[in-house]
Amino acid sequence: MKGIFQTSLLFLKNGATIVGLITAVLFQVFFNIIWLSGYDQVNERMTELAVTIVNEDGVAAEPVAESLAVGLNFEIKPSESMQEARQMLTDREVYMIIEIPSGFMQQAEDLSKPMTVKYVMNESNVATVKSVMQNVAAQVTATLNREVQENGIRGVLNQSGMTADQADALALGLSSRVEAEVERLNPVDNFAFSMVPMLIVTATFTGAMLLGMNLQKVSGELSGRAGKWERFWARNIVNLGAAVIVSLVGSGMMHVMGVSSAEGWLMLWLFQLLVTISFILMAQLSLLLLGNAGAWLNSALLPLLMLSSGSTIPRDVMSEFYQGIGHYLPATYAVEGMTNLVLGGNGIGRDALFLGVIGVTTLTLGAFSIWIRRSNPAISDPRREKQLATVPAVLEASVSSSDH
């Protein structure tokens, strides 16, 4: 036991152990601060999710449409036609279409027939949206039933002078006349597929962090043998090779697990390659700017990327701070592009462009940080080279003596 205790003290005296302990603590600090502040009051901000109401029944149904708009606790965006509304839904400008069909008010006069309201939902979103919009559909259906019920009672009373009891009995029969017809745009039947965007952000940036830390260590060890520019560009050659391998493994695993893309596997891999490169360069920039302390900055970036990207909740319900900062982080475009590829959407052109811009920017900033740093060329002193050459022999002798 004494030997174990003494060895534990040796571990604690090593700087790497202290850094590891601090990093573990900082992960708790950063995740708690960023996630709890980012998710704060999200339920209250769910009303900021937008829906649109399309009135295909003209002037007759305008009072119903206006009543729905007032009664719904959600942002209502106007649309002139179903075609326009569908485009807004595909672009994720709105999260559901409520369509009042042609002849809706005329159907209300025939008490023997049910009435149908159509809801169109885009399931190419985080799972939270689907749940919220299903609740909205139920709320709208209940509201319309109440509207039809009141109009039916009023019409019957006006025509036949029915008593209040008779009117109440008839109202009970009218309360379920309106039926919901739900159309699913980009249906997602496997919940696991909806988690792919968050998986990409978490796994890729975590891997980029660890890769960057190890390359930072190697770069320091090679400082006596190679100049700063040689090490910088060699490091990025390794980054590129790592990005190719990591993205191939990632997209290959998704293919094996049944995840497919409407654009094909090659496009899925190329986009993940672009995501991986942008993440690696961002993690590298923290280390180039702050040295080993950059690992702690990356620890803070991980929860920030996961939150602000919209991989867990829609970005529309976040605070303005997290919405704003998300525009400058690659995870936002990684999530949007991967969502379009795997779940359905308008393609990845815009997202690929922004990822490319962020990658070039972080690489340029990294090169600038190298440029302003004092040069540390490779040492060519023969005595120093002789000293370096004897190091392995000394280590070998130490190992041999310890074995004996």
SULUR-V417458 format. One record per pair of residues at least 6 apart in sequence whose C-alpha atoms are under 7 Angstrom apart, sorted by the first residue. I is the first residue (numbers start at 0). J is the second residue. Records with the same first field share a line. If there is no record, write none. Layout:
I=J, J
//
This chain:
10=16
11=17
22=295
26=298
29=299
30=302
33=302, 303
34=302, 306
37=306, 317
41=316, 317
44=316
45=316
46=72, 73, 74
47=73, 74, 315, 316
48=73, 74, 94, 315, 316
49=73, 74, 75, 76, 93, 94
50=73, 74, 75, 76, 93, 94, 95, 96
51=75, 76, 77, 78, 93, 95, 96, 97
52=77, 96, 97, 98
53=78, 79, 80, 81, 97, 98, 99
54=60, 64, 98, 99, 100
55=99, 100, 101
56=99, 100, 101, 102, 103
59=104
60=104
68=75
78=84
84=96
87=93
88=94, 95, 121
89=121, 344, 345
90=345
94=120, 121
95=118, 119, 120, 121, 132
96=118, 119, 120
97=117, 118, 119
98=116, 117, 118
99=116, 117
100=116
103=114
106=114
107=147
113=176, 177, 178
114=176, 177, 178
115=177, 178, 179, 180
116=178, 179, 180
117=179, 180, 181
118=136, 180, 181, 182
119=181, 182, 183, 184
120=182, 183, 184
121=183, 184, 185
122=129, 183, 184, 185, 186, 187
123=185, 338, 342, 343, 344
125=193, 310, 311, 312, 313
126=193
127=312
140=177, 179
143=177
144=174, 175, 176, 177
145=174
148=170, 173, 174
152=166, 170
155=161
185=342, 343
187=342
192=258
196=310, 334, 337, 338
197=305, 310, 311
200=305, 330
201=305
203=275
204=278, 301
207=278, 279, 282
208=282, 297
211=282, 283
212=294
214=234
218=230
222=377
223=377, 378
224=377, 378
225=376, 377
226=375, 376, 377
227=374, 375, 376
238=279
239=276
242=272, 275, 276
243=272
246=268, 271, 272, 275
247=268
250=267, 268
259=341
260=267, 340, 341
261=340
262=340
267=340
273=354
274=333, 354
276=358
277=329, 354, 357, 358
280=358, 361, 362
281=361
282=297
284=361, 365
285=293, 296, 297
286=292, 293, 294
287=365, 368
288=368
304=330
307=314, 321, 322, 325, 331
308=325, 330, 331, 334
309=331
310=334
314=322
325=331
329=354, 357
332=350, 353, 354
333=350
335=350
336=347, 350
339=345, 346, 347
340=346
//
